[in-house]
Amino acid sequence: MNIRSVLIANRGEIAVRIIKAAKALGLRTVQVYSQADAKSLAVRLADEAIEIGPPAARKSYLNVDAILAAAAAAGVDAIHPGYGFLSENGDFADAVVAAGMIFVGPSGAAIRLLGDKVAARQVAAMAGVPTVPGSDGRVLDLIEARAIVSKIGFPVMIKAAAGGGGRGIRIAQDFDEFDRQFPQAATEATAAFGDGGLYLEKVIERARHVEVQILGDGTNFVHCFERECSLQRRRQKVWEEAPAVGLPAGVREKLCASAVALARSVGYRGAGTVEYLYDEATQAFYFIEVNTRIQVEHPVTEMVTGLDLVQEMLRIAGGLPLSAGQDDIAIRGHAIECRINAEDPDRNFMPWPGVVEKLETPSGDGVRFDTLLFDGYEVPPFYDSLLGKLIVHGANRADCLARLRAALRSLKIVGIPTTLPLHTVLALDPDVVAGRFHTRFLEQWLEARFAAPASVKEVV
Amino acid sequence: MSKLEIKSPLPGMFYRRPSPEAPPFRNDGDPVTADDVIGLVEVMKSFHEVKAGVAGKAIRFLVEDADAIMAGQTLAEVDA
């Protein structure tokens, strides 16, 4: 392998995870850290640690020059970007290579291509992957728009081309509503974004979020089956499973094959995830986007396949071929991951940093807890609220849920509010136990059963 | 003339503007009412409004835009 040492350009639980994978491969590990993370678990575990700046991410974990300077000083062969921060920044990937090192991930060009929503949709369509029915880019006027809607059917989303993050979206149920809303949406988009451009997408109601893990070494491409991440709050995944609940075997085969076709069409190198919406009623799936990095929820795939995805990323980056062929990869049992965040479910999920006075972690067969915590750790307020991921594996979903309930009872994080109570209730909920959920399920469920008035108003 | 204090309910980063290009919510010397938003606190990537909670003739900020702050730290003083 061409890599003997690796710098981790990230923090938190994923930095700890990467250090463990790198050490298992016998690599020297170098952890960069901001002033707020000097006492972090990743800094303790790495062979070396280098400070790269103040707490604000843009001055440290997003500071390309500081990270490259640390990598040069430490003389590492490679940089692993983790998730978030610079992990999907094609220019950073190029800069790492230009500085004579290996970027653990796909090429800068591949990151840019798949990171552009319109370009990625075209790549998917060309690889034969179904996309959400809609207009091919911008719609010029109501006559053209009506013609498209006649083809794709209602309900339909009218989206502002310049919008994003859920802003500038209207939903029409029929032509009466559509004829009224289309001109209004154009006027609003002009006022809000300075660009009245609109495009159309069919609404996939009660869809599930499924995603396929892919691996490629540039020559061979495999899938590691799918994950289901339908339980979300504000588009943030809360609970993930592998495999997806109630996905017929024939659909699974087509879904996974489509992800491999997409990976092959771009000569993908590294680990990636192809995300889809799945319509249970029609058994149709639609491409959403590709993530060109390791995902937070990768452990559920590791639990059911036995692969170590982070080690695999490092091996691929180090020039080795995939360690497993498609025939070697199979699903064994069922796995669930609960994201434990430093948020108070009783106060509208208000994030609350502070000191973890005491930590008790569950153990036993099929139980894994990926975390950045230790007794006495002070959770800084500057980064995301993820404290750890409880991952449980069982012979089947019922067995997995039983083990999960036991593991949730033995996991104790004392000192700060966490989302543990939410997971405890979810693991007992009849709909969750039956696997009856979709991407809007959790928000509706929270409104009905878990909501409490917020004492401080969240604005973004 | 008495001075009233506005304290942060949360730890995090304090912002005096709704967005980097926008003017500050309030400038030093501006009058405030209890319901006026005087800043945002970013904690763990979510943003929360800070209201004055007190009314007065003139506000004076004790922290800069994008300063790291602690829960309970005094952000500004108000002349009642």
Interface residues (C-beta under 8 A of the other chain):
Chain A: P55 A56 A342 E343 M350 P351 W352 P353 P381 F382 Y383 D384 S385 V456 K457 E458 V459 V460
Chain B: P9 L10 P11 G12 M13 L40 V43 M44 K45 S46 F47 H48 E49 A66 A68
